[in-house]
Amino acid sequence: MLVRRIPGHMAWASLVAKHRRTGIPVGYFSFGAGAKRVAGETRGASPHNAGGAKSLGLVPSGRGGLGVPARSGFALDSPARARNMCNVEAVKKSLYTTQASPDDEEVVDHFLCTVLADIENNPASSWEACFTYIDKLCKSGNFSSALRLLKCLHDKGIFLGQNAYNSLLTMATEGNEVDFSSYIFKHLLVSRESLSSAAYLSIAKVFKQSECSHLLRFVKDISELTSPKSTPVLNRIIYSFAECGQIDKALLIFDQLESLTCKQDLITYNTVLDVLGRVGRLNEMLHEFAAMKEASIIPDVVTYNTLLNSLRKVGRLDMCSSIWKEMKDSGVQPDLLTYTALIECFGRSGNVHQSLSLFHEMKLKQIRPSIHIYRSLISNLKKMGKVEVAMAISEEMNSSLSELAGPKDFKRNKR
């Protein structure tokens, strides 16, 4: 890897002046006629060389300072200048204690050059220095300078660890910094890092006060950036927005998918059906269920369970019966969640005979009942005056407590 050699503090003014005449960033000076660009050549190729990344703003562009496109450096082969190298640790210390405004571009430029010079001999401390300074800028509220510095580091193939990015993403979210949060989120996607649920929730939270136009632009960027595997990412984004209580924005993203290269899939529809069902928007839920089938997307057990649970909560026995019939006719096998919803639904409506029939059916299929099913049956049987039957079910429950289905049996399979 190329070692960046930065002239001393005395020569800084001349470098800045030369940058302003040539348009070449001050961080691009090096020794030797054969000097190479750092971007893409330090610690592996830069992920931002991926197609489409530059157009999304992941590679710095523009004029002046660190935002200028990378160009070939020119040689500073004067031995006198080589001997005038600044002391890296001293400069780092001065940057952390400087009274200069964090907005001073030369301070940020100087820091970058210093770190590049030290990165070969002291890699651990250099990465720490990068994060510490960016962290300082963020904590001072200067996210614009922090973003500018981070972009330039990425352009030179210099990356922080995932924990550092997660920390910066959290700070940006708390500061309601949409641009900074979006940039880090996109970077993690491009670099194929595994994004946690917390990262998705952070990006949902930061858009809470943002205009819809900004959100749609972000969604479009994500779609292009992750193509042709955009749908799983956008599914998680939709789910995260719903988890944060932003139902309308989650549905806005869902509607936006129709105009993008990615398409809704089974998980997309299952997510949206669940979102609509949880907030009681049943007419919209049933409309999307119909649209799903029109799009030739075949419902699965998760789809039907979502519908049954949502309809059960509002006492729509007629619709539950209809969905149950369609489920059987389509050959989808019911599971514990299916029987739980149906037994409770029929029992609450007073149709305890149907509840008992379903209870025996699930046992014949070797699906273990849960304590919730037993208690629901016992309660509804007593309400209907079926005390003896309720007592028999209670005895059966008590004799098989160790064999009942537990919480893990209710968890849906991840798809």
Backbone hydrogen bonds in HBPLUS format (Angstrom, degrees):
<---DONOR---> <-ACCEPTOR-->    atom                        ^
c    i                          cat <-CA-CA->   ^        H-A-AA   ^      H-
h    n   atom  resd res      DA  || num        DHA   H-A  angle D-A-AA Bond
n    s   type  num  typ     dist DA aas  dist angle  dist       angle   num
A0011-ALA N   A0008-GLY O   3.00 MM   3  5.54 137.3  2.18 110.6 121.4     1
A0012-TRP N   A0009-HIS O   3.22 MM   3  5.22 159.8  2.27 102.5 108.6     2
A0015-LEU N   A0011-ALA O   3.15 MM   4  6.49 151.1  2.24 151.5 160.0     3
A0015-LEU N   A0012-TRP O   3.07 MM   3  5.15 118.5  2.46  96.5 111.8     4
A0016-VAL N   A0012-TRP O   2.98 MM   4  6.30 161.9  2.01 158.2 162.7     5
A0017-ALA N   A0013-ALA O   2.95 MM   4  6.18 158.8  2.00 146.3 152.3     6
A0018-LYS N   A0014-SER O   2.89 MM   4  6.06 153.0  1.96 141.6 149.2     7
A0019-HIS N   A0015-LEU O   2.80 MM   4  6.06 151.1  1.89 148.2 156.6     8
A0020-ARG N   A0016-VAL O   2.98 MM   4  6.27 154.3  2.05 147.7 154.0     9
A0021-ARG N   A0017-ALA O   3.11 MM   4  6.39 137.1  2.30 140.4 151.6    10
A0022-THR N   A0018-LYS O   2.96 MM   4  6.10 158.2  2.01 149.9 155.5    11
A0023-GLY N   A0019-HIS O   2.64 MM   4  5.18 150.0  1.72 145.2 152.4    12
A0028-TYR N   A0025-PRO O   3.10 MM   3  5.75 158.9  2.14 124.9 125.8    13
A0076-LEU N   A0030-SER O   3.13 MM  46  6.17 137.1  2.32 139.5 149.7    14
A0035-ALA N   A0032-GLY O   3.27 MM   3  5.52 153.9  2.35 116.2 114.6    15
A0041-GLU N   A0038-VAL O   2.78 MM   3  5.25 164.6  1.80 139.9 141.5    16
A0049-ASN N   A0046-SER O   3.11 MM   3  5.81 162.0  2.14 119.7 121.4    17
A0050-ALA N   A0047-PRO O   3.10 MM   3  5.84 163.3  2.13 118.5 121.9    18
A0053-ALA N   A0050-ALA O   3.12 MM   3  5.75 164.5  2.15 135.5 139.4    19
A0056-LEU N   A0053-ALA O   3.08 MM   3  5.22 141.2  2.24  99.5 110.9    20
A0058-LEU N   A0053-ALA O   3.19 MM   5  5.52 158.5  2.24 157.7 151.4    21
A0057-GLY N   A0054-LYS O   3.09 MM   3  5.37 164.8  2.11 111.5 114.6    22
A0067-GLY N   A0064-GLY O   3.31 MM   3  6.12 140.8  2.47 141.9 143.0    23
A0081-ARG N   A0078-SER O   3.01 MM   3  5.29 119.7  2.39 103.2 117.3    24
A0082-ALA N   A0078-SER O   3.02 MM   4  6.37 152.5  2.09 149.0 157.7    25
A0083-ARG N   A0079-PRO O   2.91 MM   4  6.21 149.3  2.01 147.9 155.0    26
A0084-ASN N   A0081-ARG O   2.97 MM   3  4.90 141.6  2.12  95.8 107.8    27
A0091-VAL N   A0087-ASN O   3.03 MM   4  6.33 155.0  2.10 153.6 160.9    28
A0092-LYS N   A0088-VAL O   2.92 MM   4  6.22 163.2  1.95 156.8 161.6    29
A0093-LYS N   A0089-GLU O   2.94 MM   4  6.15 164.2  1.97 148.7 152.7    30
A0094-SER N   A0090-ALA O   2.94 MM   4  6.17 154.0  2.01 143.1 150.6    31
A0095-LEU N   A0091-VAL O   2.88 MM   4  6.13 147.1  1.99 149.5 158.4    32
A0095-LEU N   A0092-LYS O   3.09 MM   3  5.12 120.3  2.47  93.7 108.8    33
A0096-TYR N   A0092-LYS O   3.06 MM   4  6.39 148.3  2.16 149.9 158.1    34
A0097-THR N   A0093-LYS O   3.15 MM   4  6.34 136.5  2.34 141.0 152.3    35
A0098-THR N   A0094-SER O   2.75 MM   4  5.43 109.3  2.25 138.1 152.5    36
A0104-ASP N   A0101-SER O   2.91 MM   3  5.51 168.3  1.92 121.7 125.7    37
A0107-VAL N   A0104-ASP O   3.11 MM   3  5.48 130.1  2.37 105.6 117.8    38
A0108-VAL N   A0104-ASP O   3.40 MM   4  6.84 158.4  2.45 150.4 155.3    39
A0109-ASP N   A0105-GLU O   2.82 MM   4  6.07 163.5  1.85 154.0 159.3    40
A0110-HIS N   A0106-GLU O   2.80 MM   4  5.83 158.2  1.84 143.0 149.2    41
A0111-PHE N   A0107-VAL O   2.99 MM   4  6.19 155.9  2.05 144.7 151.2    42
A0112-LEU N   A0108-VAL O   3.03 MM   4  6.29 161.2  2.07 150.7 155.2    43
A0113-CYS N   A0109-ASP O   3.00 MM   4  6.28 166.8  2.02 155.9 158.5    44
A0114-THR N   A0110-HIS O   3.02 MM   4  6.15 158.0  2.07 148.0 154.1    45
A0115-VAL N   A0111-PHE O   3.00 MM   4  6.25 161.9  2.03 154.9 159.0    46
A0116-LEU N   A0112-LEU O   3.00 MM   4  6.23 162.5  2.03 154.4 159.1    47
A0117-ALA N   A0113-CYS O   3.08 MM   4  6.28 146.7  2.20 142.4 150.9    48
A0118-ASP N   A0114-THR O   3.19 MM   4  6.44 141.2  2.35 141.6 151.5    49
A0118-ASP N   A0115-VAL O   3.09 MM   3  5.13 126.0  2.39  96.3 110.3    50
A0119-ILE N   A0115-VAL O   3.00 MM   4  5.87 117.9  2.40 146.3 161.3    51
A0122-ASN N   A0118-ASP O   2.97 MM   4  5.81 160.1  2.01 161.6 167.6    52
A0126-SER N   A0122-ASN O   2.95 MM   4  6.05 148.4  2.06 152.9 163.0    53
A0127-TRP N   A0123-PRO O   2.98 MM   4  6.22 164.7  2.00 156.6 158.4    54
A0128-GLU N   A0124-ALA O   3.08 MM   4  6.29 159.6  2.12 145.9 152.2    55
A0129-ALA N   A0125-SER O   2.76 MM   4  5.92 145.6  1.87 138.3 148.4    56
A0130-CYS N   A0126-SER O   2.90 MM   4  6.20 157.1  1.95 152.1 157.1    57
A0131-PHE N   A0127-TRP O   3.05 MM   4  6.33 172.2  2.06 154.0 155.1    58
A0132-THR N   A0128-GLU O   2.81 MM   4  5.91 162.2  1.84 150.2 156.3    59
A0133-TYR N   A0129-ALA O   2.98 MM   4  6.07 162.6  2.01 148.7 152.5    60
A0134-ILE N   A0130-CYS O   3.03 MM   4  6.21 167.7  2.04 153.5 157.3    61
A0135-ASP N   A0131-PHE O   2.72 MM   4  5.76 158.1  1.76 150.4 157.8    62
A0136-LYS N   A0132-THR O   2.90 MM   4  6.06 146.6  2.02 137.8 146.9    63
A0137-LEU N   A0133-TYR O   2.97 MM   4  6.29 156.2  2.02 148.2 154.0    64
A0138-CYS N   A0134-ILE O   2.96 MM   4  6.25 159.4  2.01 150.9 156.3    65
A0139-LYS N   A0135-ASP O   2.94 MM   4  6.15 162.8  1.97 150.5 155.1    66
A0140-SER N   A0136-LYS O   3.03 MM   4  6.19 137.5  2.21 141.6 152.5    67
A0142-ASN N   A0137-LEU O   2.81 MM   5  5.08 139.4  1.97 167.4 156.4    68
A0141-GLY N   A0138-CYS O   2.90 MM   3  5.02 154.5  1.96 104.8 112.8    69
A0146-ALA N   A0142-ASN O   3.26 MM   4  6.48 158.4  2.31 143.5 150.0    70
A0147-LEU N   A0143-PHE O   2.83 MM   4  5.93 155.6  1.89 145.6 151.5    71
A0148-ARG N   A0144-SER O   3.03 MM   4  6.20 155.1  2.09 141.0 148.0    72
A0149-LEU N   A0145-SER O   2.94 MM   4  6.13 160.5  1.98 150.5 154.9    73
A0150-LEU N   A0146-ALA O   2.95 MM   4  6.09 160.4  1.99 146.1 152.0    74
A0151-LYS N   A0147-LEU O   2.92 MM   4  6.08 159.7  1.96 150.9 155.6    75
A0152-CYS N   A0148-ARG O   3.20 MM   4  6.40 156.8  2.25 141.9 147.7    76
A0153-LEU N   A0149-LEU O   3.00 MM   4  6.26 159.1  2.04 152.6 158.2    77
A0154-HIS N   A0150-LEU O   3.03 MM   4  6.26 158.5  2.08 148.2 153.8    78
A0155-ASP N   A0151-LYS O   2.91 MM   4  6.14 151.4  1.99 145.1 153.5    79
A0156-LYS N   A0152-CYS O   3.12 MM   4  6.36 132.2  2.36 140.2 151.6    80
A0156-LYS N   A0153-LEU O   3.17 MM   3  5.22 136.1  2.37  95.8 107.7    81
A0158-ILE N   A0153-LEU O   2.75 MM   5  4.96 158.7  1.80 152.1 147.8    82
A0157-GLY N   A0154-HIS O   2.93 MM   3  4.97 160.8  1.96 108.5 112.1    83
A0164-ALA N   A0161-GLY O   3.07 MM   3  5.28 121.0  2.44  99.8 114.2    84
A0165-TYR N   A0161-GLY O   3.10 MM   4  6.51 156.9  2.16 151.4 157.8    85
A0166-ASN N   A0162-GLN O   2.88 MM   4  6.13 158.9  1.92 152.5 158.5    86
A0167-SER N   A0163-ASN O   2.96 MM   4  6.17 151.7  2.04 142.6 150.1    87
A0168-LEU N   A0164-ALA O   2.95 MM   4  6.25 159.3  1.99 151.0 156.3    88
A0169-LEU N   A0165-TYR O   2.81 MM   4  5.99 154.3  1.87 149.0 156.7    89
A0170-THR N   A0166-ASN O   2.99 MM   4  6.20 151.0  2.07 142.6 149.7    90
A0171-MET N   A0167-SER O   3.08 MM   4  6.41 160.0  2.12 148.0 152.8    91
A0172-ALA N   A0168-LEU O   2.88 MM   4  6.09 159.6  1.93 149.8 155.8    92
A0173-THR N   A0169-LEU O   2.94 MM   4  6.10 150.7  2.03 143.0 150.8    93
A0174-GLU N   A0170-THR O   2.96 MM   4  6.23 161.9  1.99 150.9 155.5    94
A0175-GLY N   A0171-MET O   2.90 MM   4  6.11 140.9  2.05 142.2 153.5    95
A0177-GLU N   A0172-ALA O   2.83 MM   5  5.04 174.9  1.83 156.6 155.9    96
A0176-ASN N   A0173-THR O   3.00 MM   3  4.93 158.1  2.05 102.5 108.7    97
A0181-SER N   A0177-GLU O   3.08 MM   4  6.14 166.0  2.10 149.7 154.2    98
A0182-SER N   A0178-VAL O   2.85 MM   4  5.92 162.5  1.88 152.7 158.1    99
A0183-TYR N   A0179-ASP O   2.99 MM   4  6.14 157.1  2.04 146.7 152.6   100
A0184-ILE N   A0180-PHE O   3.14 MM   4  6.41 167.9  2.15 154.9 156.8   101
A0185-PHE N   A0181-SER O   2.99 MM   4  6.14 165.4  2.01 152.5 157.1   102
A0186-LYS N   A0182-SER O   2.91 MM   4  6.08 162.3  1.94 150.5 155.1   103
A0187-HIS N   A0183-TYR O   2.88 MM   4  6.09 158.7  1.93 149.7 156.3   104
A0188-LEU N   A0184-ILE O   2.96 MM   4  6.21 162.3  1.99 154.9 158.3   105
A0189-LEU N   A0185-PHE O   3.11 MM   4  6.39 150.6  2.20 144.2 152.2   106
A0190-VAL N   A0186-LYS O   2.91 MM   4  6.17 165.0  1.93 157.5 160.9   107
A0191-SER N   A0187-HIS O   2.91 MM   4  6.06 156.5  1.97 152.6 159.1   108
A0193-GLU N   A0188-LEU O   3.04 MM   5  5.29 145.9  2.16 160.8 164.8   109
A0192-ARG N   A0189-LEU O   3.12 MM   3  5.21 158.2  2.17 105.6 110.6   110
A0199-ALA N   A0196-SER O   3.12 MM   3  5.27 127.7  2.40  98.0 110.5   111
A0200-TYR N   A0196-SER O   3.36 MM   4  6.81 155.9  2.43 146.8 152.0   112
A0201-LEU N   A0197-SER O   2.92 MM   4  6.21 156.1  1.98 149.6 156.9   113
A0202-SER N   A0198-ALA O   2.87 MM   4  6.04 147.5  1.98 141.8 150.8   114
A0203-ILE N   A0199-ALA O   3.10 MM   4  6.39 157.9  2.15 147.1 151.6   115
A0204-ALA N   A0200-TYR O   3.10 MM   4  6.34 144.5  2.23 140.7 150.5   116
A0205-LYS N   A0201-LEU O   2.92 MM   4  6.15 156.8  1.97 148.6 154.7   117
A0206-VAL N   A0202-SER O   3.02 MM   4  6.23 158.5  2.06 152.9 157.8   118
A0208-LYS N   A0205-LYS O   3.07 MM   3  5.27 162.8  2.10 112.2 115.4   119
A0210-SER N   A0207-PHE O   3.16 MM   3  4.82 148.7  2.27  94.3 103.6   120
A0214-HIS N   A0211-GLU O   3.12 MM   3  5.51 127.3  2.41 105.7 117.7   121
A0215-LEU N   A0211-GLU O   3.29 MM   4  6.70 156.7  2.34 148.1 154.6   122
A0216-LEU N   A0212-CYS O   2.91 MM   4  6.17 162.6  1.94 156.5 160.5   123
A0217-ARG N   A0213-SER O   3.07 MM   4  6.22 150.9  2.16 140.4 148.0   124
A0218-PHE N   A0214-HIS O   3.01 MM   4  6.24 154.3  2.08 145.4 152.3   125
A0219-VAL N   A0215-LEU O   2.90 MM   4  6.21 158.9  1.94 153.3 159.0   126
A0220-LYS N   A0216-LEU O   2.98 MM   4  6.15 155.6  2.04 143.2 149.7   127
A0221-ASP N   A0217-ARG O   2.97 MM   4  6.23 155.2  2.03 145.7 152.4   128
A0222-ILE N   A0218-PHE O   2.93 MM   4  6.23 160.7  1.97 153.1 158.0   129
A0223-SER N   A0219-VAL O   2.93 MM   4  6.13 156.4  1.99 147.8 154.3   130
A0224-GLU N   A0220-LYS O   3.04 MM   4  6.31 160.5  2.08 150.6 154.7   131
A0225-LEU N   A0221-ASP O   2.82 MM   4  5.92 154.6  1.89 150.1 158.4   132
A0226-THR N   A0222-ILE O   3.02 MM   4  6.03 151.1  2.10 148.8 153.4   133
A0229-LYS N   A0226-THR O   2.80 MM   3  5.59 144.3  1.92 138.8 138.2   134
A0233-VAL N   A0230-SER O   3.08 MM   3  5.50 117.7  2.48 110.5 125.2   135
A0234-LEU N   A0230-SER O   3.00 MM   4  6.22 166.7  2.02 161.6 166.0   136
A0235-ASN N   A0231-THR O   2.81 MM   4  5.94 147.7  1.91 152.8 162.3   137
A0236-ARG N   A0232-PRO O   3.20 MM   4  6.43 153.4  2.27 140.9 146.3   138
A0237-ILE N   A0233-VAL O   3.05 MM   4  6.39 146.8  2.16 143.2 153.2   139
A0238-ILE N   A0234-LEU O   2.90 MM   4  6.13 162.4  1.94 149.4 153.2   140
A0239-TYR N   A0235-ASN O   3.02 MM   4  6.27 163.3  2.05 147.3 151.9   141
A0240-SER N   A0236-ARG O   2.91 MM   4  6.07 154.6  1.98 143.3 150.2   142
A0241-PHE N   A0237-ILE O   2.97 MM   4  6.23 159.0  2.02 154.5 159.1   143
A0242-ALA N   A0238-ILE O   3.10 MM   4  6.37 157.8  2.15 148.7 154.8   144
A0243-GLU N   A0239-TYR O   2.89 MM   4  6.17 151.8  1.97 146.9 155.3   145
A0244-CYS N   A0240-SER O   3.06 MM   4  6.31 139.5  2.23 142.1 152.0   146
A0246-GLN N   A0241-PHE O   2.88 MM   5  5.19 147.6  1.98 164.7 153.9   147
A0245-GLY N   A0242-ALA O   2.96 MM   3  5.07 158.2  2.01 108.3 112.9   148
A0250-ALA N   A0246-GLN O   2.97 MM   4  6.21 150.4  2.06 148.9 158.0   149
A0251-LEU N   A0247-ILE O   2.96 MM   4  6.26 155.8  2.01 152.8 159.0   150
A0252-LEU N   A0248-ASP O   2.86 MM   4  6.06 139.1  2.03 136.0 148.3   151
A0253-ILE N   A0249-LYS O   3.01 MM   4  6.24 155.0  2.07 146.2 150.6   152
A0254-PHE N   A0250-ALA O   3.10 MM   4  6.37 156.4  2.16 140.3 147.1   153
A0255-ASP N   A0251-LEU O   2.91 MM   4  6.17 159.0  1.95 148.5 152.9   154
A0256-GLN N   A0252-LEU O   2.96 MM   4  6.15 144.3  2.09 140.2 150.6   155
A0256-GLN N   A0253-ILE O   3.06 MM   3  4.93 117.3  2.47  91.2 107.3   156
A0257-LEU N   A0253-ILE O   3.21 MM   4  6.52 133.3  2.44 145.9 156.3   157
A0257-LEU N   A0254-PHE O   3.26 MM   3  5.48 140.7  2.42 100.9 110.9   158
A0258-GLU N   A0255-ASP O   3.35 MM   3  6.02 152.8  2.43 113.4 118.8   159
A0259-SER N   A0256-GLN O   3.02 MM   3  5.69 149.2  2.12 118.6 126.2   160
A0260-LEU N   A0257-LEU O   3.11 MM   3  5.10 161.4  2.14 105.0 110.8   161
A0269-TYR N   A0265-ASP O   3.14 MM   4  6.49 165.2  2.16 159.4 161.2   162
A0270-ASN N   A0266-LEU O   2.89 MM   4  6.13 161.9  1.93 151.7 157.6   163
A0271-THR N   A0267-ILE O   2.90 MM   4  5.97 155.6  1.96 145.9 152.0   164
A0272-VAL N   A0268-THR O   3.03 MM   4  6.31 162.1  2.06 151.2 155.8   165
A0273-LEU N   A0269-TYR O   2.82 MM   4  5.96 162.8  1.85 155.8 160.6   166
A0274-ASP N   A0270-ASN O   3.08 MM   4  6.18 155.3  2.14 140.4 146.8   167
A0275-VAL N   A0271-THR O   2.94 MM   4  6.22 154.3  2.01 146.5 154.1   168
A0276-LEU N   A0272-VAL O   2.94 MM   4  6.15 170.0  1.95 155.9 157.3   169
A0277-GLY N   A0273-LEU O   2.89 MM   4  5.97 155.3  1.95 143.9 151.7   170
A0278-ARG N   A0274-ASP O   2.95 MM   4  6.04 157.7  2.00 148.9 153.6   171
A0281-ARG N   A0276-LEU O   2.93 MM   5  5.12 147.6  2.03 160.5 155.0   172
A0280-GLY N   A0277-GLY O   3.13 MM   3  5.07 161.8  2.17 103.6 108.3   173
A0285-MET N   A0281-ARG O   3.02 MM   4  6.27 150.7  2.11 143.8 153.1   174
A0286-LEU N   A0282-LEU O   2.87 MM   4  6.10 164.0  1.90 155.1 157.3   175
A0287-HIS N   A0283-ASN O   2.96 MM   4  6.13 145.3  2.08 138.9 149.2   176
A0288-GLU N   A0284-GLU O   2.93 MM   4  6.20 158.4  1.98 151.0 155.3   177
A0289-PHE N   A0285-MET O   2.97 MM   4  6.22 145.1  2.09 143.3 153.8   178
A0290-ALA N   A0286-LEU O   3.03 MM   4  6.27 152.5  2.11 141.9 147.9   179
A0291-ALA N   A0287-HIS O   2.93 MM   4  6.24 155.1  1.99 145.4 153.0   180
A0292-MET N   A0288-GLU O   2.83 MM   4  5.94 146.8  1.94 141.2 150.0   181
A0293-LYS N   A0289-PHE O   3.28 MM   4  6.59 154.4  2.35 142.7 147.4   182
A0294-GLU N   A0290-ALA O   3.00 MM   4  6.28 151.5  2.08 146.3 155.0   183
A0295-ALA N   A0291-ALA O   2.97 MM   4  6.18 136.9  2.16 141.2 151.9   184
A0295-ALA N   A0292-MET O   3.22 MM   3  5.18 129.3  2.49  91.7 104.7   185
A0297-ILE N   A0292-MET O   3.12 MM   5  5.57 161.4  2.16 158.2 156.0   186
A0296-SER N   A0293-LYS O   3.00 MM   3  5.02 154.6  2.07 107.3 110.4   187
A0303-THR N   A0300-ASP O   3.08 MM   3  5.25 117.2  2.49  99.8 114.5   188
A0304-TYR N   A0300-ASP O   3.16 MM   4  6.56 164.0  2.19 158.5 160.7   189
A0305-ASN N   A0301-VAL O   2.89 MM   4  6.00 159.1  1.94 147.5 154.0   190
A0306-THR N   A0302-VAL O   2.98 MM   4  6.08 155.1  2.04 145.6 152.0   191
A0307-LEU N   A0303-THR O   3.11 MM   4  6.45 159.3  2.16 150.4 155.6   192
A0308-LEU N   A0304-TYR O   2.88 MM   4  6.08 169.2  1.89 155.0 158.1   193
A0309-ASN N   A0305-ASN O   2.92 MM   4  6.02 166.4  1.94 150.6 154.2   194
A0310-SER N   A0306-THR O   3.09 MM   4  6.16 160.5  2.12 145.2 150.8   195
A0311-LEU N   A0307-LEU O   2.94 MM   4  6.09 162.2  1.97 154.3 159.2   196
A0312-ARG N   A0308-LEU O   2.81 MM   4  5.86 150.7  1.90 145.0 153.9   197
A0313-LYS N   A0309-ASN O   3.18 MM   4  6.31 152.5  2.26 142.7 147.9   198
A0314-VAL N   A0311-LEU O   3.27 MM   3  5.57 139.4  2.45 101.9 112.0   199
A0316-ARG N   A0311-LEU O   2.98 MM   5  5.22 163.5  2.01 153.9 149.1   200
A0315-GLY N   A0312-ARG O   3.00 MM   3  5.00 163.8  2.02 107.4 111.7   201
A0317-LEU N   A0315-GLY O   2.98 MM   2  5.66 130.7  2.22 106.2  91.8   202
A0320-CYS N   A0316-ARG O   3.00 MM   4  6.28 155.2  2.06 149.4 157.3   203
A0321-SER N   A0317-LEU O   2.92 MM   4  6.13 159.9  1.96 153.9 158.0   204
A0322-SER N   A0318-ASP O   3.16 MM   4  6.40 152.3  2.24 139.1 146.6   205
A0323-ILE N   A0319-MET O   2.88 MM   4  6.12 162.6  1.91 154.3 158.2   206
A0324-TRP N   A0320-CYS O   2.87 MM   4  5.99 157.9  1.92 148.2 154.9   207
A0325-LYS N   A0321-SER O   3.01 MM   4  6.17 153.7  2.08 143.5 149.9   208
A0326-GLU N   A0322-SER O   3.02 MM   4  6.28 161.1  2.06 147.2 152.3   209
A0327-MET N   A0323-ILE O   2.88 MM   4  6.05 153.6  1.95 147.3 155.0   210
A0328-LYS N   A0324-TRP O   3.09 MM   4  6.36 159.2  2.14 146.3 150.6   211
A0329-ASP N   A0325-LYS O   2.91 MM   4  6.13 163.5  1.94 153.1 158.2   212
A0330-SER N   A0326-GLU O   2.96 MM   4  6.07 143.9  2.09 144.6 153.1   213
A0332-VAL N   A0327-MET O   3.23 MM   5  5.62 145.7  2.36 167.6 163.2   214
A0331-GLY N   A0328-LYS O   3.11 MM   3  5.23 155.8  2.17 103.6 111.1   215
A0338-THR N   A0335-ASP O   3.10 MM   3  5.24 118.7  2.49  99.5 114.4   216
A0339-TYR N   A0335-ASP O   3.14 MM   4  6.50 166.2  2.16 162.3 163.6   217
A0340-THR N   A0336-LEU O   2.93 MM   4  6.06 154.7  1.99 148.1 156.0   218
A0341-ALA N   A0337-LEU O   3.11 MM   4  6.27 164.4  2.14 146.8 149.7   219
A0342-LEU N   A0338-THR O   3.04 MM   4  6.29 166.4  2.06 153.9 157.9   220
A0343-ILE N   A0339-TYR O   2.87 MM   4  5.81 169.9  1.88 151.4 154.8   221
A0344-GLU N   A0340-THR O   3.23 MM   4  6.23 161.9  2.26 142.2 147.4   222
A0345-CYS N   A0341-ALA O   2.91 MM   4  5.97 154.9  1.97 143.2 151.4   223
A0346-PHE N   A0342-LEU O   2.90 MM   4  6.06 176.4  1.90 159.5 159.4   224
A0347-GLY N   A0343-ILE O   3.01 MM   4  5.91 152.7  2.09 137.0 145.6   225
A0348-ARG N   A0344-GLU O   2.92 MM   4  5.97 162.3  1.95 149.5 153.2   226
A0349-SER N   A0345-CYS O   3.29 MM   4  6.46 141.0  2.45 137.7 147.5   227
A0351-ASN N   A0346-PHE O   2.88 MM   5  5.10 133.3  2.10 166.6 156.3   228
A0350-GLY N   A0347-GLY O   3.04 MM   3  5.18 158.1  2.09 105.1 111.8   229
A0355-SER N   A0351-ASN O   3.28 MM   4  6.63 152.6  2.35 141.6 149.6   230
A0356-LEU N   A0352-VAL O   2.87 MM   4  6.12 158.6  1.92 149.8 154.1   231
A0357-SER N   A0353-HIS O   2.96 MM   4  6.17 152.3  2.04 143.0 151.1   232
A0358-LEU N   A0354-GLN O   2.98 MM   4  6.20 158.6  2.02 148.6 153.3   233
A0359-PHE N   A0355-SER O   2.92 MM   4  6.12 146.0  2.04 141.8 152.2   234
A0360-HIS N   A0356-LEU O   2.98 MM   4  6.25 158.0  2.03 151.2 154.8   235
A0361-GLU N   A0357-SER O   2.98 MM   4  6.14 150.9  2.06 141.7 150.7   236
A0362-MET N   A0358-LEU O   3.00 MM   4  6.18 157.9  2.05 148.1 151.9   237
A0363-LYS N   A0359-PHE O   3.36 MM   4  6.59 152.1  2.45 138.7 145.7   238
A0364-LEU N   A0360-HIS O   3.03 MM   4  6.30 150.7  2.12 146.2 154.1   239
A0365-LYS N   A0361-GLU O   3.11 MM   4  6.42 140.4  2.28 141.7 152.3   240
A0367-ILE N   A0362-MET O   2.91 MM   5  5.33 167.1  1.93 157.8 156.1   241
A0366-GLN N   A0363-LYS O   2.93 MM   3  4.82 155.2  1.99 103.8 108.6   242
A0405-ALA N   A0369-PRO O   2.95 MM  36  5.78 170.7  1.96 136.1 138.3   243
A0373-ILE N   A0370-SER O   3.14 MM   3  5.34 123.6  2.47  99.9 112.5   244
A0374-TYR N   A0370-SER O   3.25 MM   4  6.65 162.8  2.28 151.2 155.0   245
A0375-ARG N   A0371-ILE O   2.96 MM   4  6.13 167.7  1.98 149.5 152.8   246
A0376-SER N   A0372-HIS O   2.97 MM   4  6.08 152.9  2.04 143.3 151.0   247
A0377-LEU N   A0373-ILE O   2.93 MM   4  6.16 164.3  1.96 153.5 157.3   248
A0378-ILE N   A0374-TYR O   2.90 MM   4  6.12 171.6  1.91 158.8 161.0   249
A0379-SER N   A0375-ARG O   2.98 MM   4  6.02 165.3  2.00 145.4 149.7   250
A0380-ASN N   A0376-SER O   3.03 MM   4  6.17 168.8  2.04 151.4 154.6   251
A0381-LEU N   A0377-LEU O   2.86 MM   4  5.96 154.3  1.93 153.8 161.2   252
A0382-LYS N   A0378-ILE O   3.09 MM   4  6.24 158.8  2.14 147.2 152.2   253
A0383-LYS N   A0379-SER O   3.10 MM   4  6.37 153.5  2.18 144.4 151.8   254
A0384-MET N   A0380-ASN O   3.18 MM   4  6.37 139.6  2.35 136.3 145.9   255
A0384-MET N   A0381-LEU O   3.18 MM   3  5.18 127.0  2.48  93.5 106.9   256
A0386-LYS N   A0381-LEU O   2.77 MM   5  4.95 149.3  1.86 159.7 150.1   257
A0385-GLY N   A0382-LYS O   3.03 MM   3  5.00 161.7  2.06 105.3 109.5   258
A0390-ALA N   A0386-LYS O   2.99 MM   4  6.16 154.1  2.06 146.5 154.8   259
A0391-MET N   A0387-VAL O   2.88 MM   4  6.18 150.5  1.97 150.6 158.1   260
A0392-ALA N   A0388-GLU O   3.03 MM   4  6.31 154.6  2.09 146.6 153.2   261
A0393-ILE N   A0389-VAL O   2.98 MM   4  6.25 158.9  2.02 151.6 156.9   262
A0394-SER N   A0390-ALA O   2.93 MM   4  6.12 148.3  2.03 141.3 150.7   263
A0395-GLU N   A0391-MET O   2.93 MM   4  6.22 154.7  2.00 148.5 154.1   264
A0396-GLU N   A0392-ALA O   3.03 MM   4  6.28 158.4  2.08 146.0 152.0   265
A0397-MET N   A0393-ILE O   2.94 MM   4  6.18 153.6  2.01 144.9 152.0   266
A0398-ASN N   A0394-SER O   2.99 MM   4  6.28 163.1  2.02 151.4 155.0   267
A0399-SER N   A0395-GLU O   3.06 MM   4  6.23 145.2  2.19 146.0 154.8   268
A0400-SER N   A0397-MET O   3.15 MM   3  5.39 153.0  2.22 105.2 113.4   269
A0403-GLU N   A0400-SER O   2.99 MM   3  5.37 150.0  2.08 110.8 120.2   270
A0404-LEU N   A0401-LEU O   3.42 MM   3  5.50 167.2  2.44 104.8 108.5   271
A0409-ASP N   A0406-GLY O   2.99 MM   3  5.57 144.0  2.13 115.3 125.1   272
A0410-PHE N   A0407-PRO O   3.01 MM   3  5.39 153.3  2.08 109.3 117.7   273
A0411-LYS N   A0408-LYS O   3.33 MM   3  5.42 154.2  2.40  99.1 106.4   274
